[in-house]
Amino acid sequence: METQKRKGKQAGRLTVTEQINQKHQEDLQRLRGFRLLDDDFLTKCFEEDTKSIELVLQIILEKSDLQVLDVRTQVFVENLLNRSVRFDILATDSTGAKMNVEIQHSDRGAGKKRARYNSSMLDASLLEKGKNFEELPETYVIFITEHDVLGKNKPLYHIGRYIFDTNEMFDDGSHILYVNGAYRGDSPIGKLMHDFSCTNPSDMYYGTLANRVRFFKESKEGIEIMCRAMEDMRNQTLKEGAINSAKRMLADGILTLEKIAEYAGLSLDEVKKLKAEQAV
Protein backbone atom coordinates (compact mmCIF):
# COMPACT_ATOMS: atom_id res chain seq x y z
CA MET A 1 0.00 0.00 0.00
CA GLU A 2 2.82 2.41 0.94
CA THR A 3 4.62 1.60 -2.33
CA GLN A 4 1.47 2.39 -4.29
CA LYS A 5 1.12 5.76 -2.52
CA ARG A 6 4.69 6.65 -3.38
CA LYS A 7 4.13 5.69 -7.01
CA GLY A 8 0.95 7.77 -7.08
CA LYS A 9 2.79 10.81 -5.72
CA GLN A 10 5.61 10.37 -8.21
CA ALA A 11 3.12 10.03 -11.04
CA GLY A 12 1.50 13.30 -9.95
CA ARG A 13 4.78 15.20 -9.98
CA LEU A 14 6.20 16.86 -13.05
CA THR A 15 9.77 16.16 -14.05
CA VAL A 16 12.14 19.12 -14.38
CA THR A 17 11.87 18.90 -18.16
CA GLU A 18 8.07 18.85 -17.96
CA GLN A 19 8.08 21.86 -15.63
CA ILE A 20 10.31 23.79 -18.05
CA ASN A 21 8.05 22.89 -20.98
CA GLN A 22 4.97 23.92 -19.02
CA LYS A 23 6.52 27.26 -18.09
CA HIS A 24 7.50 27.78 -21.74
CA GLN A 25 3.93 27.15 -22.88
CA GLU A 26 2.66 29.60 -20.26
CA ASP A 27 5.14 32.19 -21.54
CA LEU A 28 3.97 31.66 -25.12
CA GLN A 29 0.37 32.17 -24.00
CA ARG A 30 1.32 35.38 -22.20
CA LEU A 31 3.25 36.57 -25.24
CA ARG A 32 0.20 36.13 -27.47
CA GLY A 33 -1.74 38.48 -25.18
CA PHE A 34 0.88 41.23 -25.00
CA ARG A 35 0.13 44.70 -26.38
CA LEU A 36 2.27 47.79 -26.81
CA LEU A 37 0.29 49.14 -23.85
CA ASP A 38 2.17 46.59 -21.72
CA ASP A 39 5.31 48.43 -20.67
CA ASP A 40 7.63 45.41 -20.56
CA PHE A 41 6.61 44.39 -24.08
CA LEU A 42 6.81 47.96 -25.38
CA THR A 43 10.32 48.54 -24.04
CA LYS A 44 11.54 45.29 -25.57
CA CYS A 45 9.94 46.12 -28.93
CA PHE A 46 11.40 49.65 -28.97
CA GLU A 47 14.84 48.65 -27.69
CA GLU A 48 17.40 50.11 -30.15
CA ASP A 49 14.57 50.62 -32.68
CA THR A 50 14.61 54.26 -33.71
CA LYS A 51 12.03 53.83 -36.50
CA SER A 52 9.20 52.67 -34.23
CA ILE A 53 9.66 55.39 -31.61
CA GLU A 54 10.17 57.94 -34.40
CA LEU A 55 6.75 57.08 -35.83
CA VAL A 56 5.10 57.28 -32.40
CA LEU A 57 6.67 60.67 -31.61
CA GLN A 58 5.88 62.09 -35.06
CA ILE A 59 2.20 61.31 -34.46
CA ILE A 60 1.99 62.42 -30.83
CA LEU A 61 3.98 65.64 -31.30
CA GLU A 62 2.51 66.29 -34.77
CA LYS A 63 6.00 66.70 -36.24
CA SER A 64 6.20 64.72 -39.46
CA ASP A 65 9.85 65.68 -39.98
CA LEU A 66 11.01 64.58 -36.50
CA GLN A 67 14.06 62.31 -36.68
CA VAL A 68 15.12 60.11 -33.77
CA LEU A 69 18.88 59.59 -33.55
CA ASP A 70 19.01 57.46 -30.40
CA VAL A 71 16.61 55.44 -28.27
CA ARG A 72 17.25 53.63 -25.00
CA THR A 73 14.89 51.67 -22.79
CA GLN A 74 14.72 51.15 -19.02
CA VAL A 75 17.07 54.06 -18.37
CA PHE A 76 17.98 54.41 -14.69
CA VAL A 77 18.57 57.98 -13.49
CA GLU A 78 20.08 58.00 -10.04
CA ASN A 79 19.37 60.58 -7.36
CA LEU A 80 22.04 60.16 -4.68
CA LEU A 81 20.05 62.02 -2.03
CA ASN A 82 16.44 61.18 -2.82
CA ARG A 83 14.26 59.03 -5.06
CA SER A 84 15.75 57.78 -8.33
CA VAL A 85 13.70 57.03 -11.46
CA ARG A 86 13.70 54.54 -14.31
CA PHE A 87 12.46 55.80 -17.68
CA ASP A 88 10.62 53.30 -19.90
CA ILE A 89 11.97 54.98 -23.04
CA LEU A 90 14.40 57.86 -23.54
CA ALA A 91 14.82 59.15 -27.07
CA THR A 92 16.91 61.94 -28.60
CA ASP A 93 15.93 63.69 -31.82
CA SER A 94 18.05 65.49 -34.42
CA THR A 95 17.65 68.84 -32.62
CA GLY A 96 18.97 67.39 -29.35
CA ALA A 97 15.53 67.34 -27.68
CA LYS A 98 15.00 64.57 -25.13
CA MET A 99 11.76 62.58 -24.97
CA ASN A 100 10.80 60.36 -22.06
CA VAL A 101 7.89 58.05 -22.94
CA GLU A 102 6.09 56.17 -20.17
CA ILE A 103 3.38 53.51 -20.43
CA GLN A 104 0.90 53.38 -17.54
CA HIS A 105 -1.95 50.93 -16.86
CA SER A 106 -2.76 52.37 -13.46
CA ASP A 107 -4.22 55.87 -13.24
CA ARG A 108 -2.37 56.30 -9.95
CA GLY A 109 0.96 55.63 -11.67
CA ALA A 110 0.37 58.55 -14.06
CA GLY A 111 -0.30 61.25 -11.48
CA LYS A 112 0.48 64.88 -12.20
CA LYS A 113 3.30 65.02 -9.67
CA ARG A 114 4.83 61.86 -11.14
CA ALA A 115 5.01 63.69 -14.48
CA ARG A 116 6.51 66.73 -12.75
CA TYR A 117 9.15 64.57 -11.04
CA ASN A 118 10.09 62.79 -14.26
CA SER A 119 10.48 66.17 -15.95
CA SER A 120 12.71 67.48 -13.15
CA MET A 121 14.86 64.32 -13.14
CA LEU A 122 15.19 64.51 -16.90
CA ASP A 123 16.45 68.09 -16.60
CA ALA A 124 18.82 67.20 -13.76
CA SER A 125 20.49 64.52 -15.89
CA LEU A 126 21.11 66.73 -18.92
CA LEU A 127 23.19 69.70 -17.82
CA GLU A 128 26.87 69.10 -17.13
CA LYS A 129 28.75 71.05 -14.48
CA GLY A 130 29.84 74.45 -15.72
CA LYS A 131 27.30 74.53 -18.54
CA ASN A 132 24.96 77.49 -19.00
CA PHE A 133 21.28 76.96 -18.15
CA GLU A 134 20.36 78.18 -21.62
CA GLU A 135 22.02 75.05 -23.01
CA LEU A 136 19.28 72.83 -21.55
CA PRO A 137 17.62 71.02 -24.48
CA GLU A 138 13.90 70.87 -25.12
CA THR A 139 12.35 68.09 -23.03
CA TYR A 140 9.16 66.09 -23.37
CA VAL A 141 7.64 63.76 -20.78
CA ILE A 142 4.92 61.72 -22.47
CA PHE A 143 2.55 59.47 -20.54
CA ILE A 144 0.59 57.00 -22.67
CA THR A 145 -2.17 55.80 -20.35
CA GLU A 146 -4.62 52.94 -20.81
CA HIS A 147 -7.49 55.13 -19.58
CA ASP A 148 -8.39 58.79 -19.96
CA VAL A 149 -6.54 59.83 -16.80
CA LEU A 150 -7.41 63.53 -17.03
CA GLY A 151 -11.04 62.71 -17.82
CA LYS A 152 -11.83 65.37 -20.43
CA ASN A 153 -12.36 62.96 -23.35
CA LYS A 154 -9.47 64.40 -25.36
CA PRO A 155 -7.03 62.30 -27.40
CA LEU A 156 -4.07 64.38 -26.20
CA TYR A 157 -3.36 66.78 -23.37
CA HIS A 158 -0.49 69.25 -23.75
CA ILE A 159 0.78 70.74 -20.49
CA GLY A 160 3.20 73.64 -20.16
CA ARG A 161 3.98 76.49 -17.79
CA TYR A 162 1.81 79.59 -18.13
CA ILE A 163 2.05 83.29 -17.18
CA PHE A 164 -1.40 83.95 -15.73
CA ASP A 165 -0.95 87.73 -15.48
CA THR A 166 -0.29 88.18 -19.19
CA ASN A 167 -2.14 85.16 -20.62
CA GLU A 168 1.06 83.94 -22.29
CA MET A 169 2.95 80.67 -22.30
CA PHE A 170 6.15 80.59 -20.23
CA ASP A 171 8.28 79.03 -22.92
CA ASP A 172 11.00 77.31 -20.89
CA GLY A 173 11.36 74.31 -23.23
CA SER A 174 9.75 71.72 -20.94
CA HIS A 175 6.63 69.86 -22.05
CA ILE A 176 4.37 67.24 -20.49
CA LEU A 177 1.86 65.32 -22.59
CA TYR A 178 -0.78 62.79 -21.65
CA VAL A 179 -1.99 60.47 -24.41
CA ASN A 180 -5.43 58.93 -23.88
CA GLY A 181 -4.95 55.24 -24.69
CA ALA A 182 -8.73 54.71 -24.69
CA TYR A 183 -9.24 57.16 -27.55
CA ARG A 184 -10.33 55.77 -30.93
CA GLY A 185 -10.96 57.48 -34.22
CA ASP A 186 -9.80 57.91 -37.81
CA SER A 187 -7.13 60.44 -36.85
CA PRO A 188 -3.47 59.38 -36.66
CA ILE A 189 -3.56 59.39 -32.84
CA GLY A 190 -6.77 57.34 -32.81
CA LYS A 191 -5.21 54.73 -35.10
CA LEU A 192 -2.02 54.75 -33.05
CA MET A 193 -3.89 54.04 -29.81
CA HIS A 194 -5.81 51.29 -31.61
CA ASP A 195 -2.47 49.73 -32.56
CA PHE A 196 -1.17 50.04 -29.00
CA SER A 197 -4.16 47.98 -27.83
CA CYS A 198 -3.84 45.22 -30.46
CA THR A 199 -2.63 41.75 -29.58
CA ASN A 200 -2.59 40.67 -33.24
CA PRO A 201 -0.17 42.58 -35.52
CA SER A 202 -2.38 41.80 -38.52
CA ASP A 203 -5.03 44.09 -37.02
CA MET A 204 -2.70 47.09 -36.75
CA TYR A 205 -2.78 50.16 -39.01
CA TYR A 206 0.89 51.13 -38.96
CA GLY A 207 3.18 48.68 -40.75
CA THR A 208 6.28 49.82 -38.86
CA LEU A 209 4.73 48.86 -35.54
CA ALA A 210 3.03 45.74 -36.91
CA ASN A 211 6.31 44.37 -38.27
CA ARG A 212 8.08 44.97 -34.96
CA VAL A 213 5.32 43.28 -32.95
CA ARG A 214 5.15 40.41 -35.45
CA PHE A 215 8.91 39.82 -35.04
CA PHE A 216 8.60 39.32 -31.29
CA LYS A 217 5.38 37.30 -31.45
CA GLU A 218 5.86 35.13 -34.53
CA SER A 219 9.54 34.74 -35.44
CA LYS A 220 11.68 32.14 -33.71
CA GLU A 221 14.37 34.68 -32.81
CA GLY A 222 11.89 37.20 -31.44
CA ILE A 223 10.02 34.62 -29.37
CA GLU A 224 13.29 33.42 -27.85
CA ILE A 225 14.20 36.99 -26.92
CA MET A 226 10.82 37.58 -25.27
CA CYS A 227 10.90 34.26 -23.40
CA ARG A 228 14.34 35.11 -21.99
CA ALA A 229 13.06 38.54 -21.01
CA MET A 230 10.10 37.01 -19.16
CA GLU A 231 12.42 34.59 -17.35
CA ASP A 232 14.64 37.54 -16.35
CA MET A 233 11.57 39.39 -15.05
CA ARG A 234 10.56 36.37 -12.96
CA ASN A 235 14.05 36.12 -11.51
CA GLN A 236 14.08 39.84 -10.79
CA THR A 237 10.74 39.58 -8.99
CA LEU A 238 12.05 36.70 -6.88
CA LYS A 239 15.19 38.67 -6.10
CA GLU A 240 13.20 41.71 -5.05
CA GLY A 241 11.04 39.51 -2.82
CA ALA A 242 14.13 38.06 -1.17
CA ILE A 243 15.57 41.52 -0.59
CA ASN A 244 12.32 42.78 0.94
CA SER A 245 12.19 39.75 3.25
CA ALA A 246 15.79 40.35 4.32
CA LYS A 247 15.03 44.01 5.03
CA ARG A 248 12.12 43.04 7.29
CA MET A 249 14.27 40.55 9.17
CA LEU A 250 17.01 43.14 9.57
CA ALA A 251 14.46 45.62 10.92
CA ASP A 252 13.34 43.05 13.53
CA GLY A 253 16.94 42.73 14.69
CA ILE A 254 16.43 39.21 16.07
CA LEU A 255 18.26 36.95 13.62
CA THR A 256 21.95 36.89 12.83
CA LEU A 257 23.09 38.07 9.43
CA GLU A 258 24.01 34.47 8.55
CA LYS A 259 20.49 33.25 9.33
CA ILE A 260 18.90 36.11 7.38
CA ALA A 261 21.05 35.22 4.37
CA GLU A 262 20.04 31.56 4.70
CA TYR A 263 16.30 32.23 5.06
CA ALA A 264 16.14 34.93 2.35
CA GLY A 265 18.28 33.01 -0.13
CA LEU A 266 20.82 35.81 -0.42
CA SER A 267 24.58 35.87 0.01
CA LEU A 268 26.03 37.10 3.29
CA ASP A 269 27.66 40.00 1.46
CA GLU A 270 24.28 41.06 0.05
CA VAL A 271 22.74 41.05 3.52
CA LYS A 272 25.67 43.05 4.93
CA LYS A 273 25.18 45.62 2.16
CA LEU A 274 21.45 45.90 2.95
CA LYS A 275 22.27 46.43 6.63
CA ALA A 276 24.76 49.16 5.74
CA GLU A 277 22.17 50.89 3.56
CA GLN A 278 19.60 50.81 6.37
CA ALA A 279 22.11 52.41 8.72
CA VAL A 280 22.60 55.45 6.45
C-alpha atoms as one frame of an Amber mdcrd trajectory, in Angstrom:
protein
   0.000   0.000   0.000   2.822   2.414   0.943   4.618   1.601  -2.331   1.468
   2.386  -4.295   1.121   5.757  -2.516   4.690   6.654  -3.379   4.132   5.687
  -7.007   0.954   7.767  -7.075   2.785  10.809  -5.716   5.614  10.371  -8.211
   3.116  10.029 -11.041   1.496  13.302  -9.950   4.781  15.196  -9.977   6.200
  16.862 -13.055   9.771  16.162 -14.047  12.140  19.122 -14.384  11.866  18.904
 -18.160   8.065  18.852 -17.957   8.082  21.863 -15.635  10.308  23.790 -18.048
   8.052  22.891 -20.975   4.972  23.916 -19.016   6.517  27.258 -18.090   7.496
  27.778 -21.744   3.927  27.147 -22.884   2.664  29.598 -20.264   5.135  32.195
 -21.535   3.971  31.659 -25.121   0.371  32.171 -24.001   1.318  35.383 -22.198
   3.254  36.568 -25.238   0.200  36.131 -27.471  -1.741  38.479 -25.184   0.883
  41.227 -24.998   0.133  44.702 -26.376   2.266  47.790 -26.811   0.286  49.138
 -23.848   2.168  46.586 -21.723   5.310  48.430 -20.673   7.633  45.408 -20.560
   6.607  44.389 -24.078   6.811  47.960 -25.378  10.317  48.543 -24.042  11.544
  45.293 -25.566   9.936  46.125 -28.932  11.404  49.647 -28.974  14.838  48.654
 -27.689  17.396  50.111 -30.154  14.570  50.617 -32.681  14.607  54.262 -33.712
  12.028  53.830 -36.504   9.202  52.670 -34.230   9.660  55.385 -31.606  10.170
  57.937 -34.396   6.753  57.080 -35.832   5.099  57.285 -32.400   6.667  60.666
 -31.610   5.879  62.085 -35.063   2.203  61.312 -34.459   1.989  62.422 -30.830
   3.984  65.644 -31.301   2.514  66.292 -34.766   5.995  66.702 -36.241   6.197
  64.720 -39.464   9.850  65.676 -39.982  11.011  64.585 -36.500  14.058  62.313
 -36.681  15.120  60.111 -33.772  18.877  59.590 -33.548  19.006  57.463 -30.403
  16.610  55.443 -28.271  17.250  53.631 -24.996  14.887  51.674 -22.792  14.721
  51.151 -19.021  17.072  54.065 -18.371  17.977  54.411 -14.690  18.569  57.977
 -13.492  20.082  58.002 -10.035  19.370  60.582  -7.361  22.036  60.164  -4.683
  20.049  62.017  -2.026  16.435  61.181  -2.824  14.259  59.031  -5.057  15.750
  57.782  -8.330  13.696  57.030 -11.457  13.703  54.545 -14.311  12.458  55.805
 -17.678  10.619  53.298 -19.898  11.969  54.984 -23.036  14.396  57.861 -23.536
  14.822  59.146 -27.075  16.909  61.935 -28.600  15.925  63.686 -31.821  18.050
  65.490 -34.420  17.654  68.844 -32.618  18.968  67.394 -29.348  15.527  67.344
 -27.682  14.996  64.572 -25.127  11.762  62.576 -24.967  10.796  60.360 -22.057
   7.893  58.048 -22.943   6.094  56.169 -20.171   3.377  53.507 -20.432   0.900
  53.382 -17.537  -1.947  50.934 -16.856  -2.763  52.369 -13.456  -4.222  55.871
 -13.244  -2.371  56.298  -9.951   0.962  55.633 -11.675   0.370  58.550 -14.060
  -0.304  61.254 -11.483   0.480  64.877 -12.200   3.304  65.020  -9.671   4.828
  61.858 -11.145   5.012  63.692 -14.483   6.506  66.725 -12.753   9.147  64.574
 -11.042  10.090  62.795 -14.262  10.476  66.167 -15.945  12.713  67.480 -13.155
  14.860  64.324 -13.137  15.191  64.510 -16.900  16.455  68.087 -16.600  18.818
  67.203 -13.759  20.491  64.523 -15.888  21.109  66.734 -18.924  23.193  69.702
 -17.825  26.873  69.095 -17.125  28.754  71.046 -14.476  29.840  74.450 -15.722
  27.299  74.533 -18.542  24.957  77.493 -18.997  21.281  76.957 -18.147  20.358
  78.176 -21.623  22.015  75.051 -23.007  19.279  72.829 -21.551  17.621  71.023
 -24.481  13.900  70.871 -25.123  12.351  68.086 -23.031   9.161  66.086 -23.368
   7.640  63.760 -20.783   4.917  61.716 -22.475   2.552  59.469 -20.539   0.589
  57.001 -22.672  -2.170  55.798 -20.349  -4.616  52.942 -20.808  -7.489  55.131
 -19.579  -8.388  58.792 -19.955  -6.538  59.830 -16.796  -7.412  63.526 -17.033
 -11.041  62.713 -17.822 -11.826  65.369 -20.435 -12.357  62.963 -23.355  -9.469
  64.398 -25.361  -7.029  62.297 -27.396  -4.067  64.380 -26.202  -3.363  66.780
 -23.366  -0.486  69.255 -23.748   0.778  70.741 -20.490   3.199  73.639 -20.160
   3.983  76.492 -17.792   1.815  79.591 -18.128   2.049  83.293 -17.179  -1.404
  83.950 -15.726  -0.951  87.732 -15.481  -0.286  88.178 -19.189  -2.138  85.159
 -20.622   1.059  83.936 -22.288   2.951  80.670 -22.297   6.146  80.588 -20.232
   8.275  79.026 -22.920  10.996  77.310 -20.889  11.357  74.313 -23.229   9.749
  71.722 -20.937   6.628  69.857 -22.051   4.367  67.241 -20.489   1.863  65.319
 -22.589  -0.780  62.787 -21.648  -1.991  60.471 -24.412  -5.429  58.931 -23.877
  -4.952  55.245 -24.688  -8.734  54.708 -24.688  -9.244  57.157 -27.551 -10.334
  55.768 -30.928 -10.962  57.481 -34.220  -9.799  57.908 -37.809  -7.132  60.442
 -36.851  -3.468  59.380 -36.662  -3.555  59.391 -32.843  -6.771  57.339 -32.815
  -5.207  54.734 -35.100  -2.022  54.746 -33.045  -3.893  54.043 -29.809  -5.806
  51.289 -31.611  -2.469  49.728 -32.559  -1.166  50.042 -29.000  -4.158  47.979
 -27.827  -3.841  45.217 -30.457  -2.626  41.745 -29.580  -2.593  40.674 -33.236
  -0.166  42.583 -35.519  -2.378  41.797 -38.517  -5.032  44.086 -37.017  -2.699
  47.086 -36.753  -2.784  50.156 -39.007   0.890  51.126 -38.956   3.180  48.684
 -40.753   6.278  49.820 -38.860   4.730  48.857 -35.541   3.030  45.742 -36.911
   6.308  44.373 -38.265   8.083  44.966 -34.964   5.323  43.282 -32.949   5.153
  40.412 -35.451   8.907  39.819 -35.045   8.597  39.323 -31.285   5.384  37.304
 -31.451   5.858  35.133 -34.532   9.542  34.743 -35.436  11.685  32.135 -33.707
  14.370  34.681 -32.811  11.888  37.205 -31.443  10.015  34.618 -29.370  13.286
  33.418 -27.846  14.204  36.994 -26.916  10.824  37.584 -25.266  10.897  34.263
 -23.395  14.337  35.113 -21.994  13.059  38.542 -21.012  10.096  37.006 -19.160
  12.421  34.595 -17.354  14.640  37.537 -16.351  11.571  39.392 -15.051  10.558
  36.370 -12.963  14.051  36.116 -11.510  14.085  39.844 -10.788  10.744  39.583
  -8.993  12.047  36.698  -6.880  15.195  38.672  -6.103  13.203  41.712  -5.047
  11.037  39.513  -2.818  14.129  38.055  -1.170  15.572  41.525  -0.594  12.321
  42.785   0.942  12.190  39.752   3.254  15.792  40.353   4.317  15.035  44.013
   5.034  12.115  43.035   7.288  14.274  40.546   9.169  17.009  43.142   9.568
  14.464  45.615  10.925  13.341  43.051  13.532  16.937  42.733  14.688  16.431
  39.212  16.070  18.255  36.947  13.623  21.947  36.886  12.831  23.089  38.070
   9.426  24.006  34.474   8.552  20.491  33.255   9.326  18.902  36.106   7.380
  21.050  35.221   4.368  20.037  31.557   4.702  16.301  32.227   5.058  16.136
  34.929   2.355  18.284  33.007  -0.126  20.824  35.812  -0.422  24.582  35.866
   0.008  26.027  37.096   3.287  27.665  40.002   1.458  24.281  41.063   0.048
  22.737  41.055   3.518  25.670  43.047   4.928  25.180  45.617   2.157  21.449
  45.902   2.953  22.266  46.433   6.626  24.757  49.155   5.744  22.170  50.887
   3.559  19.598  50.808   6.366  22.115  52.405   8.723  22.598  55.446   6.455
